[in-house]
Amino acid sequence: MTTPETDRVSDQRIDRVVPLTTPAMLHHEICPWTTKLSSAVLTGRRAVGRVLDRTDDRLLVVVGPCSVHDPAAALDYAHRLRRGRRSARDDLLVVMRSTSRSHARRWAGRGLSTTPGWTAPAT
């Protein structure tokens, strides 16, 4: 059995222990799931599943930013994509992919999950 005194001996470099919020709880606080959001996700997944199962003969087109650094710009992109995909909806199933972190770049482009104030370098 360990006691706080024996823990102090084995963890000499630990000043204090601060409990962390679980990823699930953090996600819930940032983006709580609503019925409308759940329905949109499930509808999209079913549509993609039908294309992959070949019960829907449309071409699946996955587009989007490598990672999101600006939430407002990502929403703007999503709204533009929604308007643009309507004209091809009989032939294409266009879905937006997005991550909050990118491993594809060597420079500091790691997305909002690690660098919330980061902006891309000018090219």
Summary of the structure (lengths in Angstrom):
residues: 123
radius of gyration: 21.6
end to end distance: 59.4
largest distance: 69.3
contacts: 230
relative contact order: 0.11
helix: 41%
strand: 8%
